[in-house]
Amino acid sequence: MCDTSYKAYVKKYFICILLFIYIPIFIFIITFYTIDPLQIFHKSWFQKDMFSRDMREQAAGIINNFDFDSIILGTSMLQNTSAKEASEKIGGTFFNISMSGSDFWERSFVLKKALQKELKNVLYSLDDYYISCQMGYTLHPVEHWIFLYDNNLFNDFKRYATITNIKKLFKKNRGLKKEDIDLPTAWCTAPIATLLFGGLANWIAKKDNPAIKDFLSHLPTNTQKSQQSIRKYTHNFIKEQNAKEYVQKYLVDIIIQHPNTNFYLIFPPYFRYHYAVLRRNSPEDFFLHQSIITYLVNLTKDIPNMHIYGFEDQAFLDDIANYMDTLHYHHKFNSFFLDAIRTGQHELTPQTLKKYLEDCEQKAWDFDIPKLNAEAQRLLQAEEKRP
């Protein structure tokens, strides 16, 4: 009798322990499934058009629960591209899930997940991460979001299982922002962007901005080096092969597996100064960039659903007024890209490639860095003399 009572006591004890452990877990799962701020499991039942601006974590919910058949998957170079405008000009129903600063490796996880929906179109930016073969961004550690793009929905709860996210649950907007669903992470209307566009004088007025500060600190050095006009360089075949394998593995192989999806790949047109410095001071990287252009364009002969667009030969790259720093162009050019896709202009083909690359190199050489430096120094001196 005593032995039976002891066993019953032990049984109740373990049941209580299990309930003590599992009931909070059950409550946690039910609570976050119901509220689901990132809309990973379902569209929000409480707040419409509320998104995280960190698209690395937000894109999973969009892919899982929103209706679209085409995506814009770029970096900050495509964040200002209107999904509505893309739908009208290219066809399909677009959603912009561009991720700021995302390299090819990071985007491959999101792209594979999105392509499970059998997409019609993908608009993708060919940022120059292939030069360094970058894999991951320190500001967005991959372990914080990558599991959202596997096919195990249960482990997606890990995204909410942190003290920070639990605290956000009790805030009014749960760490999210009311965003335009057409441009969920656009930066073109940010105050700093509107102040920096318009010319070098605007850059000087905001000379403490990190990007402008970096530009001004390197400008005199780049001027001195550019005067050397050294056209010779050592071809790094290993670096070139690594770059090709990087692009092949994290983009081209995915494209090949989806022959019914149209892929529109855009080389972002940075400010001409960027290419001028690269050609003079880092010719190995400049010609690696051109080698990747050549590699991808030649692949289009056998991959008919892959289309490459280049704008590096265009005059607007020479006008600093079109840029808020050495990389980021005005949002009106995002519309220009869509028009190019719609009309077939600026698409690079094996037949047009040679002249395009020659023009790009010549324009890089022709860009007058000393003149830009002289104007920058004049404006800086004028700024210092102001009371």
C-alpha positions in Angstrom: 0.0 0.0 0.0 2.8 2.3 1.0 4.7 1.4 -2.2 1.6 2.1 -4.3 1.1 5.5 -2.7 4.8 6.4 -3.3 4.4 5.4 -7.0 1.3 7.6 -7.3 3.1 10.4 -5.7 6.0 10.2 -8.0 3.7 9.9 -11.0 1.9 13.1 -10.0 5.2 14.8 -9.3 6.5 14.1 -12.9 3.1 15.1 -14.4 3.3 18.4 -12.6 6.9 18.9 -13.7 5.9 18.2 -17.3 3.0 20.6 -17.1 5.2 23.2 -15.6 7.6 22.9 -18.6 5.2 22.4 -21.4 2.3 24.7 -20.6 4.4 27.8 -20.9 5.8 26.5 -24.2 2.3 25.8 -25.4 1.1 29.3 -24.4 4.2 30.8 -26.1 3.4 28.9 -29.4 -0.3 29.8 -29.3 0.4 33.4 -28.5 3.0 34.0 -31.2 1.0 32.0 -33.8 -2.0 34.1 -33.1 -0.2 37.5 -33.1 2.5 36.5 -35.6 4.0 40.0 -36.1 6.1 38.9 -39.2 3.1 37.1 -40.7 5.1 33.9 -41.0 2.2 31.6 -40.4 -0.7 33.7 -41.6 -1.6 37.3 -42.6 -2.0 39.6 -39.7 -5.4 39.4 -38.0 -4.8 42.7 -36.2 -2.6 45.1 -38.2 -2.8 45.6 -41.9 0.3 46.5 -44.0 2.6 46.4 -41.0 6.1 45.1 -42.0 9.6 44.8 -40.6 12.0 46.9 -42.7 14.5 44.0 -42.3 13.4 42.1 -45.3 15.6 39.2 -44.5 13.2 38.2 -41.8 10.0 39.7 -43.3 10.2 38.1 -46.8 9.4 34.7 -45.4 6.0 35.8 -44.3 5.4 37.6 -47.6 6.3 34.4 -49.5 4.2 32.2 -47.3 1.0 34.2 -47.2 0.8 37.0 -49.8 -0.5 36.7 -53.4 2.0 37.4 -56.1 3.5 35.6 -59.1 6.6 37.8 -59.6 9.2 39.3 -57.3 11.8 42.1 -57.2 14.8 40.7 -55.3 17.6 43.1 -55.2 19.6 45.2 -52.7 19.1 48.9 -52.0 19.6 49.3 -55.7 16.1 47.9 -56.3 14.3 48.8 -53.1 12.8 51.9 -54.7 11.3 49.9 -57.6 7.5 50.0 -57.6 5.9 46.6 -57.6 2.8 48.1 -59.2 4.8 49.7 -61.9 6.7 46.5 -62.5 3.4 44.6 -62.8 2.1 47.1 -65.4 5.2 47.3 -67.5 6.5 43.7 -67.4 3.3 41.7 -66.5 2.4 39.5 -63.6 1.8 40.6 -60.0 5.0 41.7 -58.4 6.0 42.1 -54.8 9.3 43.9 -53.8 11.2 41.8 -51.3 14.6 43.5 -51.9 17.0 43.2 -49.0 19.5 46.0 -48.3 23.1 44.9 -48.5 22.2 41.3 -49.4 24.8 39.3 -51.4 24.1 36.5 -53.8 24.5 33.8 -51.2 22.0 35.4 -48.8 19.5 36.0 -51.6 19.8 32.4 -52.8 17.8 31.1 -49.8 15.0 33.6 -50.3 15.0 33.0 -54.1 14.7 29.3 -53.7 11.8 29.6 -51.3 10.0 32.1 -53.5 10.4 30.0 -56.6 8.4 27.2 -54.9 5.4 29.4 -56.0 6.4 28.8 -59.7 7.0 32.5 -60.3 6.5 34.2 -63.7 9.2 36.9 -63.3 12.2 37.7 -61.1 13.9 41.1 -61.2 17.3 40.8 -59.6 20.2 43.2 -59.1 23.7 42.0 -60.0 25.6 44.0 -57.4 29.4 43.6 -57.4 29.6 41.2 -54.5 31.1 38.7 -56.9 34.4 40.6 -56.6 34.8 39.6 -53.0 32.5 36.6 -53.1 30.8 37.9 -50.0 28.7 35.5 -48.0 26.8 37.2 -45.2 26.4 40.6 -43.7 27.6 41.3 -40.2 24.7 43.6 -39.4 22.3 40.8 -40.1 23.8 37.6 -38.8 22.5 34.7 -40.9 21.7 32.5 -37.9 19.0 35.0 -37.0 16.9 34.5 -40.1 18.1 31.7 -42.4 15.9 29.0 -40.8 12.9 30.9 -42.0 13.6 29.7 -45.6 13.7 26.0 -45.0 10.5 23.9 -45.3 10.2 23.4 -41.5 7.5 25.8 -40.3 7.8 24.7 -36.7 11.4 25.9 -36.3 10.2 29.4 -37.5 9.1 30.0 -33.9 12.8 30.4 -33.1 12.5 33.9 -34.6 10.2 34.9 -31.8 12.0 33.0 -29.0 14.2 35.9 -27.8 13.8 38.4 -25.0 13.9 41.2 -27.5 11.0 39.9 -29.6 9.0 38.9 -26.5 9.2 42.5 -25.3 8.2 43.8 -28.8 5.0 41.7 -28.4 3.8 44.2 -25.8 4.6 47.3 -27.7 2.0 49.1 -29.7 3.3 48.3 -33.2 5.4 45.2 -32.1 8.5 46.6 -33.6 6.9 47.0 -37.1 6.1 50.0 -39.2 3.2 50.9 -41.4 4.6 50.5 -44.9 3.3 51.1 -48.4 2.8 47.5 -49.7 4.0 48.7 -53.1 7.4 49.8 -51.7 7.8 48.2 -48.3 11.4 49.1 -47.8 11.9 52.1 -50.1 14.4 54.7 -48.9 13.9 57.3 -51.6 11.6 59.5 -49.4 13.9 59.4 -46.4 15.0 62.9 -45.4 18.7 62.2 -45.9 18.1 61.0 -49.4 16.2 64.0 -50.5 18.9 66.3 -49.1 21.8 64.5 -50.8 20.5 64.4 -54.4 21.1 67.4 -56.6 24.9 67.8 -56.8 28.2 68.0 -55.1 27.3 71.1 -53.1 24.6 69.0 -51.4 27.2 66.3 -50.6 29.5 68.9 -49.0 26.6 70.3 -47.0 26.2 66.8 -45.5 29.9 66.0 -45.3 29.5 64.2 -41.9 27.3 61.6 -43.5 29.4 58.3 -43.4 29.2 57.6 -47.1 30.1 61.2 -48.0 32.8 61.4 -45.4 34.4 58.3 -46.8 34.2 59.7 -50.4 35.9 63.0 -49.4 38.6 61.2 -47.4 39.6 59.1 -50.4 39.1 61.6 -53.2 42.5 63.4 -53.0 44.3 60.0 -53.0 42.3 58.7 -55.9 43.1 61.9 -57.8 46.8 61.4 -57.3 46.7 57.8 -58.4 44.5 58.5 -61.4 47.1 60.8 -62.8 49.4 57.8 -63.2 47.0 56.4 -65.9 48.4 52.9 -65.5 46.6 50.6 -68.0 48.6 47.5 -67.1 47.3 44.9 -64.6 47.9 41.3 -63.6 45.1 39.0 -64.4 44.1 37.0 -61.4 42.7 33.8 -62.9 42.0 32.2 -59.5 39.9 35.2 -58.4 38.1 35.2 -61.7 37.3 31.5 -61.4 36.0 32.0 -57.8 33.8 34.8 -58.9 32.3 32.8 -61.8 31.6 29.8 -59.5 30.0 32.2 -56.9 27.6 33.6 -59.5 27.0 30.2 -61.0 26.2 28.4 -57.7 24.1 31.1 -56.1 22.2 32.4 -59.1 22.7 30.7 -62.5 22.1 27.2 -61.3 18.8 28.3 -59.7 17.8 30.0 -63.0 18.5 26.8 -64.9 16.2 24.8 -62.6 13.3 27.1 -63.4 13.0 27.4 -67.2 9.5 28.8 -67.1 10.4 31.8 -65.0 11.8 35.0 -66.7 14.8 36.4 -64.9 15.7 40.0 -65.6 19.1 40.7 -64.2 20.4 44.2 -63.8 23.9 45.4 -63.3 23.3 48.5 -61.1 24.8 51.7 -62.7 26.9 53.2 -59.9 28.2 56.8 -60.2 30.9 57.0 -62.9 33.5 58.0 -60.3 33.2 54.5 -58.9 34.3 52.8 -62.1 36.9 55.5 -62.8 38.6 54.8 -59.5 38.3 51.0 -60.0 39.8 51.2 -63.5 42.8 53.3 -62.4 43.5 52.0 -59.0 42.1 48.4 -59.0 42.2 47.3 -62.6 42.2 43.7 -61.6 38.7 44.2 -60.1 37.5 46.4 -62.9 38.3 43.7 -65.5 36.9 41.0 -63.1 33.6 43.0 -63.2 33.7 43.0 -67.0 34.6 39.3 -67.0 31.5 38.5 -65.0 29.4 40.6 -67.4 30.9 38.6 -70.3 30.3 35.3 -68.6 26.7 35.9 -67.8 25.8 37.4 -71.2 27.4 34.5 -73.0 25.3 32.1 -70.9 22.1 33.7 -72.3 22.8 31.8 -75.6 21.8 28.6 -73.8 19.5 30.0 -71.1 16.7 31.7 -73.0 14.8 32.8 -69.8 17.8 34.8 -68.5 18.1 38.4 -69.6 21.0 40.7 -68.7 20.7 44.5 -68.6 23.6 47.0 -68.4 23.4 50.8 -68.2 27.1 51.6 -67.5 27.4 53.1 -71.0 24.7 55.7 -70.3 25.4 59.5 -69.8 23.5 59.8 -66.5 26.3 58.0 -64.7 28.5 61.1 -65.2 26.1 63.5 -63.4 26.7 63.6 -59.7 23.3 65.2 -59.2 21.7 61.8 -60.0 23.4 60.2 -56.9 23.2 60.5 -53.2 26.6 58.9 -52.8 29.0 57.0 -55.1 26.6 54.1 -55.5 22.9 55.0 -55.0 21.1 56.6 -57.9 17.8 58.5 -57.9 14.6 56.4 -57.8 13.6 57.7 -61.2 16.1 55.3 -62.7 14.2 52.4 -61.2 11.4 53.3 -63.6 14.0 53.7 -66.4 15.0 50.1 -65.8 11.5 48.8 -66.1 11.0 50.7 -69.3 14.2 49.1 -70.7 12.8 45.7 -69.8 9.4 46.5 -71.4 10.9 47.7 -74.6 13.9 45.4 -74.8 16.4 48.3 -74.7 19.8 48.0 -72.9 19.6 44.2 -72.9 23.2 42.9 -73.3 23.7 40.2 -76.0 26.8 38.4 -77.2 26.5 40.6 -80.4 26.4 43.9 -78.5 28.8 43.0 -75.7 32.1 43.9 -77.1 31.2 47.5 -77.9 29.4 47.9 -74.6 32.5 46.9 -72.6 34.8 49.1 -74.7 32.5 52.1 -74.1 32.3 51.4 -70.4 36.1 51.3 -70.1 36.6 54.4 -72.2 34.0 56.4 -70.1 35.8 55.3 -66.9 39.0 56.6 -68.3 37.4 59.9 -69.5 35.9 60.7 -66.2 37.8 63.7 -64.7 38.6 62.8 -61.1 41.0 65.8 -60.7 38.2 68.2 -61.7 35.8 66.6 -59.3 38.4 66.9 -56.5 39.2 70.5 -57.3 35.4 71.4 -57.1 35.1 69.4 -53.8 38.0 71.3 -52.2 36.6 74.6 -53.4 33.3 73.9 -51.8 34.9 72.6 -48.6 36.9 75.8 -48.3 33.8 77.9 -48.9 31.9 75.9 -46.2 34.7 76.5 -43.7 34.6 80.2 -44.3 30.9 80.5 -43.5 30.2 82.1 -40.1 
